[in-house]
Amino acid sequence: MSTPDSLLEFKHRDWATIPAEQIGDGIERRMIWGDRLMVCRLRLAPRVVTAVHSHPHEQITLVERGRVVFNIEGQARTASAGDVLQFPPNCRHGATMLDEEVVLIDIFSPVREDFLPDGNGNR
């Protein structure tokens, strides 16, 4: 019996086995990506502030733990564990962590080439 082609590409991963990278003070990132989709798990220390930025990728952010104030196109929006945010391409956004560690799951489509090892993310 042969293995279906779809199973040849299937991967089962545990976040704990994926190397973490420090991308800034108090910010740790782990990433998984395929051909058209990228998932990043970020651990952010209390009171970390990320710069307001935009990118051509669609982004969905899941708040796994903690509370964070997002700056979305100049408007403040507080999110906490269980919340999901959907950012269209080129939407300006940044975030300020409140008084506890925050864990975010960021999903991007297409893949953020700039995050990949030497797609000028430089690992």
C-alpha positions in Angstrom: 0.0 0.0 0.0 1.5 3.4 -1.0 1.4 6.6 1.1 -0.8 9.4 -0.3 1.2 12.4 -1.5 -0.5 14.6 1.1 0.9 12.6 3.9 4.5 12.8 2.5 4.4 16.6 3.3 2.5 16.4 6.6 4.4 17.5 9.7 3.5 17.2 13.4 5.5 19.7 15.6 5.6 20.7 19.3 6.4 24.3 19.9 8.9 23.3 22.6 11.1 21.6 19.9 11.3 24.6 17.7 14.3 26.9 18.4 13.4 30.2 20.0 15.1 33.4 18.8 15.4 36.6 20.8 14.2 39.3 18.3 14.3 42.2 20.8 14.4 42.9 24.5 11.8 40.7 26.2 10.6 39.2 22.9 11.1 35.5 22.0 9.8 34.1 18.7 9.3 30.5 17.4 8.2 30.0 13.8 6.7 27.3 11.6 6.0 27.9 7.9 5.0 26.2 4.7 4.7 27.3 1.1 1.9 29.9 1.7 1.4 30.2 5.4 3.5 31.1 8.5 2.7 30.8 12.2 4.8 32.6 14.8 4.5 32.1 18.6 5.7 35.1 20.5 6.4 35.4 24.2 6.6 39.0 25.3 7.7 40.3 28.7 5.5 42.6 30.7 5.5 46.2 29.4 7.2 45.5 26.1 6.2 47.9 23.4 6.3 46.9 19.7 6.8 49.5 17.0 3.8 50.5 14.9 4.3 49.0 11.5 2.5 47.6 8.5 3.2 44.9 5.9 1.6 43.5 2.8 0.7 40.2 4.5 -2.7 39.3 5.9 -2.3 38.6 9.7 -4.5 36.9 12.3 -3.3 37.2 15.9 -4.6 34.9 18.6 -4.0 36.0 22.2 -3.0 32.8 24.1 -2.1 34.4 27.4 -2.0 37.8 29.0 -3.5 41.2 28.2 -2.2 43.6 25.5 -3.2 47.0 24.1 -3.0 47.1 20.3 -2.6 50.3 18.5 -4.5 49.7 15.2 -4.5 52.6 12.7 -4.2 55.0 15.7 -6.9 53.5 17.8 -6.3 51.6 21.1 -7.9 48.2 21.4 -7.3 46.0 24.5 -7.2 42.2 23.9 -6.8 39.3 26.3 -6.5 35.5 26.3 -9.0 34.0 23.9 -9.3 37.1 21.7 -8.6 36.9 17.9 -7.6 40.0 15.8 -7.6 40.0 12.0 -5.4 42.6 10.3 -5.8 43.2 6.6 -2.7 43.8 4.4 -1.1 47.2 5.1 -3.0 47.9 8.3 -0.7 49.9 10.7 -0.5 48.2 14.1 1.7 47.9 17.2 1.2 46.6 20.7 1.9 47.4 24.4 2.0 44.5 26.8 0.4 45.2 30.2 1.6 43.9 33.6 2.1 40.2 32.7 3.8 38.0 30.2 1.9 37.8 26.9 1.8 34.9 24.4 0.6 35.7 20.9 0.2 33.4 17.9 0.6 35.4 14.7 -0.5 33.8 11.4 0.6 35.3 8.2 -0.3 34.8 4.5 1.8 34.8 2.5 4.9 33.7 4.4 6.9 36.6 5.8 10.1 36.2 3.8 11.8 38.8 5.9 11.4 36.5 8.9 13.0 33.5 7.3 16.7 32.6 7.9 18.5 35.0 5.6 15.5 36.4 3.9 17.2 39.3 5.7 15.9 38.1 9.0 19.5 36.9 9.2 19.6 33.7 11.3 
